[in-house]
């Protein structure tokens, strides 16, 4: 099987911030005497560790759920920053605070232990999936789908090297990247994390990023200065779930599934990847976090992986018979580290008890601990008791978003652009006066997509505040036009005083991540770009459509209208790379890594049959052959407003969340006395906790929504309301639901059914209001046709 898969496929202190003091000189080394042999050295360490310290190596909590005192007491083997967590409760904390936090936790982990027990330093893991994008000012590289279109392993290796350096600036040890999923259904919300639907494209790019992050095998600087631990993820099948449902089911002959979805892993293992992350999905009914046949027999046996296997966010809790705090099955199956963001204490205590009662044999525990220590040893963590701020590159804040790194990103942007149509408007003529339209043109947040400063990304992120040093697509076009003797004007709505020589329309998907981006079809419903293209066509203005997206989508209407169409993917912080291509300063070389759909009524293609453009398609600027007229019928887009108003932690297209003084972006943030924060119900942040200040109200509305449909709302109340709470539906009189919510308090998730039995209007507006301070958790909101006579219920 392995053969087949291979065939297919100087101490620097903190500057400008308070530094945690260095450890005392009396701190013990990681071992009491040098042991030459790697295995013997690890065996010596494990033999001298207490049960409690061994179990702690398996526990990975997230920052914000534990303190330095907890680290000192429990000695966690590792920890992470979740998608929306930053040091000291600030997800937008400056880099100096990230480094300060790294020092604080490291030093707590290496304080001397009684009885000569060996001290094992902790390590910090982060999701730097397209640059170190948790930190303000870092370089934001194109997401993997763009790099798959670029097809340049050497460039991907450079991206890995630059990312590793920027990670080191903040004192972090470990990156949860690269994703080597083979996405086979573009409705999947993580499609943009995949290089391609073809494993032969994915494998060399994943291996190149591993080499960039860690350094090449056999080279002296591997896992030394300028390098961090890499993680190949998610093993395996994450991109093959039925209907593209994130964390869902993958079925089929196991050898056939391995030939597609496990195919990239031998390349990353041969490149020396030190960690592999288990996937959320099931394979033929068995969750990967509990699948011994695949995690042990295949990954360690057939593929020869000798690094550590880390879980994903509470993924062990999804194994049959498990909870977040009780899952020996995962360790027995081959998992080494439990990613248990918040419930770490319960799991820690349970694992200790299960080793003591024999549920978990001591040899199994020791094997897992040994694998963790081996990775730490290879990364130098067991040899150097140097706090993060005293390591190479730490505190060198000028390296974040450095000109050299931004130049690499700009090259990657240019190489990732795929030209699908060109009637001759490209390259833009020298001296041309161009109009740049569309709300995405000057939005670095939209160009960056998810996993950017916040887990889901977000249009509320501002260019100047959150992306210093970055260049939007508009700014890149403006600079390029001026350099070529022309001009560029930004007009979001497309209005102009003098008719331009050409119009660039920048539009696309709003940011999302993981299951929040799952779609039921590939029809693009946002018509801003479509409206602008229609306007310019009617006015005789040549147009270039620049489409920002995390996947190919049905774009027949826009393709018919535009004179040129560029699939720009999610290019990140260096919008000048887009201008390089549109002006012809850089040749267009990008090729599709995914089939492009001609029809919008289904999701997967993954073969040339039925695709408008197959994998490998991409025009040069010289190719001006006309594109045939495309069918513009799309039944899913003609079915009217969405009925699933709020599902998987995301509002449906066209559903707005408003308060008295502003809009909450996708039920997140603060506005008008309302604070909405992510909440884990069945998956990470698939629900929201909404806190009301006294007198605050939250309105959810959908223009042109279906009147007459009732509402099914999944909700939870922790504490009884202390003042009246009302719910208004449409234009009907507000319903006093105070007593119903009081009864629901403390009873976990419940359903609220709203029909015509309790309101005179079932219009497309819901308004929750509270006269006092109150918190309401919302899981889902769905519009539904109920049978006549169905009562309201709470």
Helices and strands as residue ranges (DSSP letters): H 2-8, H 38-47, H 51-57, E 59-62, H 68-74, E 78-80, G 87-89, H 95-109, G 114-116, E 123-126, H 144-150, H 153-169, E 174-175, G 191-193, H 199-214, E 231-235, G 238-240, G 242-244, E 249-250, H 254-257, I 258-262, H 265-270, E 275-278, E 282-283, E 286-287, G 288-290, H 292-292, I 293-302, E 308-310, G 315-318, H 328-333, E 338-339, H 344-356, H 362-378, G 388-390, G 397-399, H 403-416, E 418-422, E 433-437, H 444-448, H 463-466, H 473-483, E 487-490, E 502-508, G 514-517, H 528-538, E 543-548, H 556-561, E 564-569, H 576-582, E 596-597, E 611-613, G 635-638, E 644-647, E 650-651, E 655-659, E 662-663, E 669-671, E 674-679, E 687-692, E 697-702, E 710-716, E 725-729, E 735-736, H 738-744, E 750-754, E 765-770, E 774-784
